[in-house]
């Protein structure tokens, strides 16, 4: 579903501020894989997601989604393949619009629009059913402004919006990092449910090693713009945090030091 080949990206090239963010990155993700991504500051995690999304154009290398080379396709056209949830709960929604209106916009993404009533009664009933699956009581608040929701409620709505059109690839960019631990756990529970039920190919960046191990069927660890650890299946299920740190140190030749990364819940 995703194939990244020899991807390079340097910011501010030729200056004293030059920063090599991606250094020959190679990654292949199969249809239905749920891959968690972890790494220190400057490892290239968000740069990789931005490259996939088309925010940056790589200096060299290729990106394919479902067999289509999207390397030179602009961001707005590439969005048809992708769903994305950001770290900031304020992104990805229209805060001054109702929950129902936000969901309706997401449901119409990529389709031709006409001048007519925004949200039909049948749609509202459908959205009620979807919101009820979140178990957050939002099914009774369809007319509430999204900006009035809590961070966790908003991220849950954003997850629904990102997956309504069944994207080829779901990108989760530290989408629980701004939430308190209890709320983050609830959002991750909702994430697992949506990904599993819809069989979505997913790439999730997290700063929490415990979450990286506990969620998904594959884990990759990045360092200096490339992947240095890649574990999946039973090996991933049996991993401990100390073993993961050991794998990183062996592959990178250095200790994992990052004050942002949480080693446990």
Secondary structure, DSSP 4 states (H G I P E B T S, - for coil): -EEEEEEEEEESTTSTT-EEEEEEEEEEE-TT-EEEEEE-TTSSHHHHHHHHHTSS--SEEEEEETTEE-TTS-HHHHGGGEEEE-SSTTSSS-TTSBHHHHHHHHHTTTS---SS-SS-HHHHHHHHHHHHTTTSSGGG-TTSBGGGS-HHHHHHHHHHHHHTT--SEEEEESTTTTS-HHHHHHHHHHHHHHHHHHT--EEEE-SBHHHHHHSSSEEEEEETTEEEEEEEHHHHHT--HHHHHHHHHHHHSS----SS-BS--
